[in-house]
Amino acid sequence: MVEKTDRLYRNQRDALTLEDLDITICFVKEGEWLSKESKSQAKFMHDIRLAMARNYSENLREEVNKGMCEKASQGTYPARAPFGYVNNKAARTIEIHPENAPIAKHVFELYVSARYSLLSLSKELERLTGKRISKANLHQMLTNPFYIGQFVWRGSTYQGTHTPLISPELYAQAHAVLHGHNKPKYGKQAIAFRGLLTCAHDDCAITGELKKGKYVYYRCTGYRGPCALPRFREQEISDQLGQLLMDVQVPREVAEQIVSAVEREHVHVGARVAQERTRLTRELQTVRGRMDAAYADKLDGKISGEFWQRKQAE
C-alpha cells in the first residue's frame, strides 16, 4: 500500500522491477489496485500517472540545477561548505567556522613545511586538535580553491563572496609540495627512464619494474583507471630514443662546466644543511630551557599542573 504513484517510483525502471515481483499494489489516494491481472484500462491510466511523475521529477531537477547555477554566478557556493566554513541557512551565506577554520589554515601551514606526508599530517592533526581528517579529505582540502575565495561548479570557476581563509601564495606552495609528495617512491634498482615518461593515453606517470632480476618493463600507473597502454621493455624505448640522440653531442668544455657547477652546488647544499642544523640545535636548547623553567615554576606553585602539562605538550 502506497499513497500515490509518485510516492512509489518516478521512472520506468522502478516500475518494471516491481512488476517483476508479481505483487498487488494499492494506490490509496488514487483508489486504484494494480497487479498483473489488472485490466488494460487500469494499466493505461497507471502508465499515464507514471509519465506525469517522471516529468515532474525531471522538471524539478532542471529547476534545481538552474537555481544552483544562478546562485554560483552570483558568487555563492550552492552546496555544503567545506571544512573550515559553515552554511548560514538563515542568511543563505557561507561563513568562517570559529573552531574549524584555524585547523584548516593550520593544515596548509603544516603541509608547506614539506615535513609531512598526507598520512603523517592526518596523525599530527589528530594529536594537536583531536580531529581526525582522512588522507582523502586532506588531499581534497589542499586542492580546493575555496580556501582562497574561489570555487568550481559544473566545471566552471567562480569568484566567491565568502571570506578567503589563506593567501594565494600559501595555496600555491601547498600545491607545489603536494606535487612533490605524490611522486613515486623509487627503490634501489637503477631504472633508466623511471620518473621521466608520461602516458599518452591518460597523462599518468609511467613506472618501471624489474622482472627476474634483469628485465625492466614499463607500464602506466593507472592512477585514473584502466589504461590501454601495453607494457613495454626498456630496450624498446632505449632504441627509439637512441635514434633521436645519435646526433647530439656535449662538447668537453660544456661537460666540464656542468660537473663544476654540480660540485659547487653540492658544497653550497652542505653548508646550508650545516647552518640549518645549527639553528635547530639552538632552538631545541631554548625550548628545553623553557621546559625546565616551567617545571620549576610548577614545583614552586607559580603555575598550575594543568597549565604546565598543556605547555609541555605544545
C-alpha positions as CSV (number, residue, x, y, z in Angstrom):
1,M,0.0,0.0,0.0
2,V,1.3,3.4,-1.0
3,E,-0.2,6.9,-1.0
4,K,0.1,7.5,-4.8
5,T,2.1,6.7,-7.8
6,D,4.8,9.4,-7.5
7,R,5.5,8.3,-3.9
8,L,6.5,4.8,-5.1
9,Y,8.5,5.5,-8.2
10,R,9.3,8.1,-10.8
11,N,10.9,6.1,-13.6
12,Q,10.1,3.1,-15.8
13,R,12.9,1.0,-14.4
14,D,11.5,1.0,-10.9
15,A,8.0,0.2,-12.3
16,L,9.3,-2.8,-14.2
17,T,11.2,-4.0,-11.1
18,L,8.0,-4.0,-9.0
19,E,6.1,-5.6,-11.9
20,D,8.5,-8.5,-11.9
21,L,7.9,-9.1,-8.2
22,D,4.4,-10.2,-9.1
23,I,2.7,-8.3,-6.2
24,T,-0.5,-6.3,-5.9
25,I,-0.1,-2.6,-5.2
26,C,-2.8,-0.4,-3.7
27,F,-2.6,3.4,-4.5
28,V,-4.7,4.7,-1.7
29,K,-5.2,8.3,-2.8
30,E,-5.9,7.3,-6.4
31,G,-8.2,4.5,-5.4
32,E,-6.5,2.0,-7.7
33,W,-5.3,-1.6,-7.4
34,L,-2.5,-2.7,-9.7
35,S,-1.4,-6.2,-10.4
36,K,-0.7,-8.5,-13.4
37,E,-4.4,-9.3,-13.5
38,S,-5.4,-5.7,-13.7
39,K,-7.4,-4.6,-16.7
40,S,-5.8,-2.8,-19.6
41,Q,-7.6,0.5,-18.8
42,A,-6.2,0.5,-15.2
43,K,-2.7,-0.2,-16.6
44,F,-3.1,2.5,-19.2
45,M,-4.1,5.1,-16.6
46,H,-1.2,4.0,-14.3
47,D,1.3,4.5,-17.2
48,I,-0.1,8.0,-17.7
49,R,0.4,8.8,-14.0
50,L,3.9,7.3,-14.1
51,A,4.8,9.5,-17.1
52,M,3.5,12.6,-15.2
53,A,5.5,11.6,-12.1
54,R,8.6,11.3,-14.3
55,N,8.0,14.6,-15.9
56,Y,7.5,16.3,-12.5
57,S,10.8,14.8,-11.3
58,E,12.8,15.8,-14.4
59,N,11.3,19.3,-14.3
60,L,12.1,19.7,-10.6
61,R,15.7,18.6,-11.3
62,E,16.1,21.2,-14.1
63,E,14.7,23.9,-11.9
64,V,17.0,23.0,-9.0
65,N,20.1,22.9,-11.3
66,K,19.1,26.2,-12.9
67,G,18.8,27.8,-9.4
68,M,22.2,26.4,-8.3
69,C,23.9,27.7,-11.4
70,E,22.3,31.1,-10.9
71,K,23.5,31.1,-7.3
72,A,27.0,30.2,-8.3
73,S,27.1,33.0,-10.9
74,Q,26.3,35.4,-8.0
75,G,29.4,34.1,-6.1
76,T,27.6,31.9,-3.6
77,Y,28.7,28.2,-3.4
78,P,25.4,26.3,-3.9
79,A,26.4,23.2,-1.8
80,R,27.7,22.2,1.6
81,A,30.6,24.4,2.7
82,P,34.0,22.6,3.0
83,F,35.8,22.0,6.3
84,G,36.6,25.4,8.0
85,Y,33.4,27.0,6.8
86,V,29.7,26.7,7.8
87,N,26.5,27.3,5.9
88,N,24.3,30.1,7.4
89,K,20.9,28.8,6.4
90,A,19.1,31.9,7.7
91,A,21.2,34.4,5.7
92,R,21.9,31.9,2.9
93,T,25.6,32.7,3.1
94,I,28.8,30.8,3.9
95,E,30.7,32.0,6.9
96,I,34.0,31.0,8.6
97,H,33.6,28.3,11.2
98,P,35.1,29.7,14.5
99,E,36.6,26.3,15.6
100,N,37.4,24.5,12.3
101,A,38.8,27.5,10.3
102,P,42.1,27.7,12.3
103,I,42.5,24.0,11.9
104,A,42.0,24.2,8.1
105,K,44.5,27.0,7.9
106,H,47.0,25.1,10.0
107,V,46.7,22.2,7.5
108,F,48.2,24.4,4.8
109,E,50.8,25.9,7.1
110,L,52.0,22.4,8.3
111,Y,52.0,20.9,4.8
112,V,54.0,23.6,3.1
113,S,56.8,22.8,5.6
114,A,57.4,19.7,3.4
115,R,57.8,17.6,6.6
116,Y,54.6,15.7,6.4
117,S,53.0,13.2,4.1
118,L,49.2,13.2,4.0
119,L,49.2,10.2,6.4
120,S,51.6,11.8,8.9
121,L,49.7,15.1,8.6
122,S,46.5,13.4,9.5
123,K,48.1,11.8,12.6
124,E,49.7,15.1,13.6
125,L,46.4,17.0,13.3
126,E,44.7,14.4,15.5
127,R,47.4,14.7,18.1
128,L,47.2,18.5,18.1
129,T,43.5,19.1,17.7
130,G,41.8,15.8,18.4
131,K,40.1,15.9,15.0
132,R,40.6,13.0,12.6
133,I,40.8,14.1,8.9
134,S,41.5,11.3,6.5
135,K,44.1,11.4,3.7
136,A,41.4,11.7,1.0
137,N,39.8,14.7,2.8
138,L,43.2,16.3,3.3
139,H,44.0,15.9,-0.4
140,Q,40.6,17.4,-1.2
141,M,41.3,20.4,1.1
142,L,44.8,21.1,-0.3
143,T,43.4,21.1,-3.9
144,N,40.3,23.1,-3.2
145,P,40.4,26.8,-4.3
146,F,37.5,27.6,-2.0
147,Y,40.1,28.5,0.7
148,I,41.4,31.4,-1.4
149,G,38.0,32.7,-2.3
150,Q,37.1,30.8,-5.4
151,F,35.1,27.6,-6.2
152,V,34.4,25.3,-9.0
153,W,30.9,24.4,-10.0
154,R,29.8,22.4,-13.0
155,G,33.3,22.6,-14.5
156,S,33.5,26.5,-14.2
157,T,35.4,28.5,-11.7
158,Y,33.7,31.4,-9.9
159,Q,34.9,34.1,-7.6
160,G,33.1,33.6,-4.3
161,T,31.6,36.1,-2.0
162,H,32.9,34.2,1.1
163,T,36.0,35.3,3.1
164,P,39.2,33.6,1.9
165,L,40.9,31.6,4.6
166,I,44.5,31.6,3.3
167,S,46.5,33.6,0.8
168,P,47.0,32.5,-2.9
169,E,50.7,32.2,-2.2
170,L,50.2,29.7,0.6
171,Y,47.8,27.8,-1.6
172,A,50.4,27.7,-4.4
173,Q,53.1,26.5,-2.1
174,A,50.8,23.7,-0.8
175,H,50.2,22.6,-4.4
176,A,53.9,22.5,-5.1
177,V,54.6,20.4,-2.1
178,L,51.7,18.1,-2.9
179,H,53.0,17.5,-6.4
180,G,56.4,16.6,-4.9
181,H,54.9,14.2,-2.3
182,N,52.9,12.5,-4.9
183,K,55.9,11.4,-7.0
184,P,56.5,7.7,-7.0
185,K,58.8,6.3,-4.3
186,Y,61.7,4.7,-6.0
187,G,63.5,1.6,-5.0
188,K,67.3,0.9,-5.1
189,Q,67.3,-0.5,-8.6
190,A,68.7,1.7,-11.3
191,I,65.9,2.1,-13.8
192,A,66.9,4.4,-16.6
193,F,63.6,6.2,-17.6
194,R,61.6,6.0,-14.4
195,G,60.1,9.3,-13.5
196,L,60.8,10.8,-17.0
197,L,57.9,9.4,-19.0
198,T,54.2,10.2,-19.2
199,C,51.4,8.1,-20.6
200,A,49.9,9.4,-23.9
201,H,46.5,7.9,-23.2
202,D,45.6,9.4,-19.8
203,D,48.6,11.6,-18.9
204,C,49.5,9.4,-15.9
205,A,53.1,8.7,-14.9
206,I,55.0,5.7,-16.4
207,T,56.7,3.5,-13.8
208,G,59.4,0.8,-14.3
209,E,59.6,-2.6,-12.7
210,L,62.5,-5.1,-12.6
211,K,61.5,-8.6,-13.6
212,K,63.5,-11.8,-12.9
213,G,66.4,-9.6,-11.7
214,K,67.5,-8.4,-15.1
215,Y,64.5,-7.3,-17.4
216,V,63.0,-3.9,-16.9
217,Y,59.4,-3.3,-18.0
218,Y,57.4,-0.1,-18.1
219,R,53.7,0.4,-17.6
220,C,51.2,3.2,-16.9
221,T,50.5,3.7,-13.2
222,G,46.7,3.6,-14.0
223,Y,46.0,6.3,-11.5
224,R,42.9,7.4,-13.4
225,G,41.7,3.9,-14.1
226,P,42.4,1.0,-16.5
227,C,44.7,2.2,-19.3
228,A,45.2,0.9,-22.9
229,L,48.9,1.3,-22.9
230,P,50.6,-2.1,-23.1
231,R,53.7,-3.0,-21.1
232,F,57.0,-2.5,-23.0
233,R,60.6,-3.3,-22.3
234,E,63.3,-0.8,-21.6
235,Q,65.3,-1.9,-24.6
236,E,62.4,-0.8,-26.9
237,I,62.3,2.8,-25.6
238,S,66.1,2.9,-25.5
239,D,66.3,2.0,-29.2
240,Q,63.7,4.6,-30.1
241,L,65.3,7.4,-28.0
242,G,68.7,6.3,-29.2
243,Q,67.9,7.1,-32.8
244,L,66.9,10.7,-31.7
245,L,70.0,11.2,-29.6
246,M,72.6,9.8,-32.0
247,D,73.5,13.3,-33.4
248,V,73.5,15.0,-30.0
249,Q,76.9,15.7,-28.5
250,V,78.1,17.6,-25.5
251,P,81.4,19.4,-26.0
252,R,84.1,18.7,-23.5
253,E,84.2,22.2,-22.1
254,V,80.4,22.2,-21.6
255,A,80.6,18.9,-19.8
256,E,83.4,20.3,-17.5
257,Q,81.3,23.3,-16.7
258,I,78.3,21.1,-15.8
259,V,80.5,19.0,-13.5
260,S,82.0,22.1,-11.9
261,A,78.5,23.6,-11.3
262,V,77.3,20.4,-9.7
263,E,80.3,20.2,-7.4
264,R,79.8,23.9,-6.3
265,E,76.1,23.3,-5.7
266,H,77.0,20.2,-3.6
267,V,79.3,22.4,-1.4
268,H,76.6,25.0,-1.0
269,V,73.9,22.5,-0.1
270,G,76.3,21.0,2.6
271,A,76.8,24.5,4.0
272,R,73.1,25.2,4.1
273,V,72.4,21.9,5.8
274,A,75.0,22.6,8.5
275,Q,73.6,26.1,9.0
276,E,70.1,24.8,9.4
277,R,71.3,22.0,11.8
278,T,73.0,24.7,14.0
279,R,69.8,26.8,14.1
280,L,67.6,23.9,15.0
281,T,70.1,22.8,17.7
282,R,69.9,26.3,19.3
283,E,66.1,26.3,19.1
284,L,66.0,22.9,20.7
285,Q,68.2,24.1,23.6
286,T,65.9,27.2,24.1
287,V,62.8,25.0,24.2
288,R,64.4,22.6,26.7
289,G,65.4,25.6,28.9
290,R,61.8,26.9,28.9
291,M,60.5,23.4,29.8
292,D,62.9,23.2,32.7
293,A,62.0,26.7,33.9
294,A,58.2,25.9,33.6
295,Y,58.8,22.7,35.7
296,A,60.5,24.8,38.4
297,D,57.5,27.2,38.4
298,K,55.2,24.2,38.8
299,L,57.2,22.9,41.8
300,D,57.1,26.4,43.3
301,G,53.4,26.6,42.8
302,K,53.6,29.6,40.5
303,I,51.6,27.8,37.8
304,S,49.0,25.0,37.9
305,G,49.7,21.4,37.0
306,E,47.1,21.6,34.2
307,F,48.8,24.7,32.7
308,W,52.2,23.1,32.9
309,Q,51.0,19.9,31.1
310,R,49.4,21.9,28.3
311,K,52.6,23.9,27.7
312,Q,54.7,20.8,27.8
313,A,52.6,19.2,25.1
314,E,52.9,22.4,23.0
